[in-house]
Amino acid sequence: MTEVAEMVESIVGCKWSVRLLQLCAEGQHRPSAFLRACDGLSAKVMNERLRKMTHYGIVQRTVLGEKPPVEVEYRLTPLGDRFMGILAEVRRLQDAVDSGVISPAETGQSPD
């Protein structure tokens, strides 16, 4: 599996990653804000997801200040902006299927 395929599977396959990206796109950048906005998300899982997205270059981690306590912010990178565009297209496709604009046959799925 290529690194890009691993990245997509890792990010899209985790509801918390998608939610964290959405929050970044909406202008929230602080880990404390992420935790407040995501009921049920633990700090451990949040940090794992943010670390992985930083590794893939989807978000950029910035440390503000030199002495503890330092502030940390996460922002979408240009790759992250493009990734959000892909997620938006997936949402539009799902909305079209849900509303009946696209039939299950067109998507390659069998009807329930």
N, C-alpha and C positions, 0 to 999 in steps of 0.2 A: 504494500500500500504506500502511495506517495505521501509526502509530508502534507501537501494540500488536502488530500483526501482524509488524512488523519485529523487535520485541523477542523475540517467541516464536520466530520463525525463527532469529534470531541465537543465542539461548540453547539451544534444544532441538536445533538443528542442529549443535552442537559438543559432542563428548563431554567435552572439558575443562571447559566451563562447567557442565554437569550434575554432573560429579564435584566441582568446586569448591563448588557449592551444597550438595551432599550433605555435604561435609566441614564447611562452616559450620554446617549443621543438626545435625551430630554434635558440635559444640562446639570444633572447631578453627578458629582465627581468624588465625593468623600465616602470612604467606607462606612462611616457611621450613618450617612444618609441611605446607603444601600441597605443596611440592616434594618433601618426603620421602615423602609418601603417594601421589604420582602418578608412578610410574616412566615416564620418557619425556617428561614435561612440562618444557619449557624455561622459564626465568625470563621470557624475552621474551613467549612465548605466554601464560603465566600473567598477566603484567601487562596485556597487551592484553585478555584476557577479563575480568579484575577491573575494569579501567577501563570496559569496555562495560557490565558489570552495575551498576557505580556510576552510570553515565550514565542507565541505565534505572530506577534507584531500587530495584533488587533487593537490593543489598548497600550497606552504609554503611562508608566508610573512615574510620578514626579514627587520628590520629597522637598517640602518647603521648610526652611529653618535649618539651623545647624546644631542647636542644643535641644535635648529632650525637654518636653515632648515635641517631636516634630510633627508636622502635618503631611499627610499623604493624599495625593489626588490621582485619579485615573481619568484619562481622556481617550476618546477614539483617535486612532491614527488614520491616515488616508486609506489604508487597507481596511480598517474598521468601518469607515464610512461606506466603502464599496460593499463590504459584507452586510451592512445594514440594508443596503439597496437590494441585495439578494433575498434577505429575510422579508423585506416588504413585498417583493414579487411572489414569494411563497405564500404570504398571507393573502394577497390578491387572488392567487390561484385557488386557495382553500375557500375563500369567500365565494368565488364563482362556482365551485363545486357545490358548496352548501346551499347556494341560492338556486341551483338548477341550471345556471347559464351554461355550464359544462356538464355533460352527462358522465356517469361512471364509465361508460364504454369509451369515451374520448380520453379518459385518464388511464385506461388499461386495467381498471378495477372491475370486478364483477359486482352487480347490484346485490345489496343485502338480502 
